Amino acid sequence: MKYERTDGHTFSLYLQGGTGTRRLDNGGVNGWPGALCVMPQGASSEWEITDTFEFVHLYVEDDDLRRFYTEIFDQDARLMVLPEATFDNAPEMAKALQRIAGATRQSDRMAADAAVTSALTQLFTDPRYGGKKFPSIKGGLTPAVRRRLIDYIDANLGQTLTLHDLAGIAGLSEFHLQRMFHASCGVSPHVWVMHRRLSQAKMLLAGRDPIAQIASACGFSSQSHLTRVFKSLVGTTPSAYRQGVLTHA
């Protein structure tokens, strides 16, 4: 496979396999599970693939990445430099890219948004790719903004909630929203939303509505998505929780 002067920036993480993937124009190095590749806009490369593998690709347009860079580090976007990397070991960025893959599989938009923000932040703060320090932020959300965000979340639990929307309500960038929300509420926006959705699901499970209908009403992509999250955080399945609630009613 050949890539000729690609548009946009590409960040790739090998989730499984990769030893059968070799970059021919860069010393013939082979991949491995957990390997990170960074291909800046305009890069060209040539690859030989001899075995199956699983990986996640994150594509970011150049203007979006420069906007993100400016929002995080409060620096001129023209100062952004993105070095090329082939099969690097970057554990923190790898974790974020793995979260992107998991959130995508579960159709969890907010979790994916948060993971993308984390991945790009890890990229620019890694000493190998710039070692940037982001400016400190004093304080958190004002009480009025915090209340406005919480009210919006509660009123829209059944809808697709995004960091972009929440950031717009707060008048902040997505990056600064995450930091200030955590400072004021103790958890990330994604964790807050997930717990509010679980609280609503628990309330609805005391009734007779089908669990699939409850999952949709609470913003989960499917009944199986609700079941996975519910069992992980509550320790039991929605059906078993319902049975216990109705038994003791």
C-alpha positions in Angstrom: 0.0 0.0 0.0 1.1 3.5 -0.8 0.0 6.9 0.6 0.9 9.9 -1.4 0.9 13.3 0.3 -2.2 12.7 2.4 -4.7 15.3 3.4 -5.2 15.8 7.2 -3.3 14.2 10.0 -3.6 10.5 10.9 -3.0 8.8 14.2 -3.0 5.0 14.3 -2.8 2.5 17.1 -2.3 -1.3 16.5 -4.9 -3.0 18.8 -4.1 -6.6 17.7 -1.4 -8.0 15.5 0.8 -5.7 13.4 4.0 -7.9 13.2 3.1 -8.6 9.6 3.0 -4.9 8.7 6.2 -3.4 7.6 7.1 0.1 6.5 9.2 -0.2 3.4 10.4 3.4 3.0 11.6 3.8 6.6 14.1 1.0 7.3 11.7 -1.9 6.9 10.5 -1.7 10.6 7.6 -4.0 11.6 4.6 -3.2 13.8 3.4 -4.8 17.0 0.3 -4.6 19.3 0.3 -1.2 21.0 2.5 0.5 18.4 1.6 4.1 17.5 2.0 5.8 14.1 1.7 9.5 13.4 1.4 10.6 9.8 1.3 14.4 9.4 -0.6 16.1 6.6 1.4 15.8 3.3 3.3 12.7 4.4 3.9 9.8 2.0 4.6 6.2 2.9 4.8 2.7 1.5 3.8 -0.4 3.4 3.9 -4.2 3.0 1.1 -6.1 4.8 1.4 -9.9 5.1 -0.9 -10.7 8.0 -4.2 -9.6 9.5 -4.3 -7.0 12.3 -6.8 -4.7 14.0 -6.1 -1.0 14.5 -7.8 2.3 15.1 -7.3 5.4 12.9 -8.0 8.9 14.1 -8.2 11.4 11.2 -8.0 15.1 12.1 -8.2 17.9 9.5 -5.3 20.4 9.7 -7.4 23.4 10.6 -9.1 21.5 13.4 -5.8 20.3 14.9 -4.4 23.8 14.8 -7.5 25.2 16.4 -7.2 22.5 19.1 -3.5 23.4 19.6 -4.3 27.1 20.1 -7.2 26.4 22.5 -5.1 24.1 24.7 -1.7 26.0 24.8 -2.8 29.5 24.0 -0.2 29.8 21.3 -0.2 30.9 17.7 -1.4 27.9 15.5 1.5 28.5 13.2 3.8 27.2 15.9 2.3 23.8 15.8 4.8 21.2 14.6 3.7 17.6 14.2 6.6 15.1 13.7 6.2 11.8 11.9 6.3 8.6 14.0 6.4 5.0 13.0 5.7 2.3 15.5 6.4 4.4 18.6 5.6 3.3 22.2 3.3 6.0 23.7 1.3 4.4 26.5 -0.9 7.3 27.5 -1.9 8.2 24.0 -2.4 4.5 23.3 -4.9 4.3 26.2 -6.8 7.3 24.7 -6.9 5.8 21.3 -8.1 2.5 22.8 -10.9 4.4 24.5 -11.8 5.9 21.1 -12.2 2.4 19.7 -14.3 1.2 22.6 -16.6 4.3 22.6 -17.0 4.0 18.8 -18.1 0.3 19.1 -20.6 1.3 21.8 -21.8 4.4 19.8 -21.0 6.6 22.9 -20.4 10.0 21.3 -19.4 11.8 24.5 -16.9 9.1 25.5 -15.4 9.3 22.0 -15.2 13.1 22.2 -13.5 12.9 25.6 -11.0 10.3 24.3 -10.1 12.4 21.2 -9.4 15.4 23.4 -7.3 13.2 25.7 -5.4 11.7 22.8 -4.5 15.0 21.2 -3.5 16.5 24.6 -1.3 13.5 25.3 0.2 13.9 21.8 1.3 17.6 22.2 2.5 17.2 25.9 4.6 14.1 25.1 8.3 15.3 25.1 8.8 13.4 21.8 6.1 15.4 20.0 6.6 18.9 21.5 6.5 18.6 25.3 4.1 21.5 25.5 2.8 22.8 28.9 -0.7 24.0 29.0 -1.5 27.2 30.9 -2.9 26.8 34.4 -6.6 27.5 34.9 -7.7 29.1 38.2 -11.0 28.2 39.7 -13.8 26.2 38.0 -17.2 26.9 36.6 -19.3 29.7 38.0 -22.4 28.5 39.9 -24.6 29.8 37.2 -22.8 28.0 34.4 -22.5 24.8 36.4 -26.3 24.9 37.1 -27.0 25.6 33.4 -24.9 22.7 32.3 -26.4 20.3 34.8 -29.9 21.3 33.9 -29.2 20.9 30.2 -27.8 17.4 30.8 -30.7 16.3 32.8 -33.2 17.6 30.3 -31.4 15.9 27.4 -30.3 12.5 28.7 -32.2 10.7 26.0 -30.5 12.7 23.3 -26.9 12.6 21.9 -24.9 14.8 24.2 -21.5 16.1 22.9 -18.7 18.0 24.4 -19.1 20.6 21.7 -22.7 21.3 22.8 -21.7 21.5 26.5 -18.7 23.7 25.7 -21.0 26.1 23.7 -23.4 26.4 26.7 -20.4 27.2 29.0 -18.7 29.5 26.5 -15.5 27.5 26.7 -13.4 25.3 24.4 -14.0 21.6 24.8 -10.6 21.2 26.5 -11.2 23.9 29.0 -14.7 22.7 29.7 -13.4 19.3 30.6 -10.8 20.7 33.0 -13.2 23.2 34.7 -16.1 20.8 34.9 -13.9 18.3 36.7 -12.6 21.0 39.0 -16.2 22.1 39.9 -18.0 18.7 39.8 -15.3 16.2 40.8 -15.7 14.1 37.6 -15.4 14.5 33.9 -18.5 15.5 31.9 -18.7 12.0 30.4 -18.7 10.3 33.9 -21.3 12.8 35.1 -23.6 12.1 32.2 -23.2 8.4 32.5 -24.1 8.4 36.2 -27.1 10.7 35.5 -28.3 8.2 32.8 -27.9 5.3 35.2 -29.9 7.2 37.9 -32.7 7.8 35.4 -32.5 4.1 34.3 -32.8 2.9 37.9 -35.9 5.1 38.4 -37.6 3.8 35.2 -36.7 0.2 36.0 -39.1 0.5 38.9 -41.9 0.6 36.3 -43.0 -1.9 33.6 -41.5 -0.3 30.5 -39.4 -2.6 28.3 -35.7 -2.4 29.1 -34.9 -1.6 25.5 -37.3 1.4 25.7 -35.6 2.5 28.9 -32.2 2.2 27.3 -33.2 4.5 24.5 -34.9 7.0 26.9 -31.7 7.3 28.9 -29.4 7.8 25.9 -27.9 4.4 25.6 -27.3 3.1 22.1 -29.0 -0.2 22.8 -30.2 -2.5 25.5 -26.9 -4.4 25.5 -25.0 -1.1 25.9 -27.2 -0.3 29.0 -26.6 -3.8 30.3 -22.8 -3.5 29.9 -22.6 -0.1 31.7 -25.2 -1.1 34.3 -23.4 -4.3 35.3 -20.0 -2.6 35.3 -21.0 0.3 37.6 -23.9 -1.2 39.6 -22.8 -4.8 39.8 -25.9 -6.4 38.4 -27.9 -6.4 35.2 -31.0 -4.1 34.6 -33.3 -7.1 34.7 -31.9 -8.4 37.9 -32.1 -4.9 39.4 -35.7 -4.6 38.3 -36.6 -7.9 39.8 -35.1 -6.8 43.1 -36.9 -3.5 43.1 -40.3 -5.0 42.3 -39.8 -7.8 44.9 -39.3 -5.3 47.7 -41.9 -2.8 46.4 
